[in-house]
């Protein structure tokens, strides 16, 4: 697996189980960025507003852009969010968010019991879902003359890039997403196609993010 490839869930998934009277609901979903992860966490919290705890963990990106977060949601420190995050780490999973929802059943589970239960929230979701391999995307703006536009679009398609926006002015400005492993080759092709006049602007994320 390349530095930019990772495994994630194809679609959202949920798993439910009980431990000594406490009900646990594991909810997991693919997430392209932190904003998507936070929105999913909020949706789960709103779906189960009377739950005792909503712990969560997520991993976004790869390599130097990797972001990892976990939250215990008032459970004893290190017993809820971190166990779920560790499971994602050990499975080499990214682009993924997990929420562990707990309804307290009256019996304390102890440090070990809580750690196992929340880890199982993540494990049960992963086992119930379908894993797929993805490659991290890089977003950029390519500015070329109208004469070079056709060749540039063909090259983007060859490198599995996707056009997400186009602006027409004195030149053509194309906003695109492409696999990070293809960035070097695309920069080279841009200069060849435009005979050195094309411009590349790196973007931190999708337009409007």
Buried (B, 14 or more C-beta within 10 A) or exposed (E): EEEBBBBBBEEBBBBEEEBEEBBBBBBBBBBBBBEBBBEBBEEBBEEBEEBBBBBBBBBBBBEEEEEEBBBBBEBEEEBBBBBBBBBBBEBEBBBBBBBBBBBEBEEEBEEEBBBBBBBBBBBBBBEEBEEEEBBBBBBBBBBBBEEBBEBBBEBBEEBEBEBBEEEEEEBBBBBBBBBBBBBEBBBEBBEEBBEEEBEEEEBEBBEEE
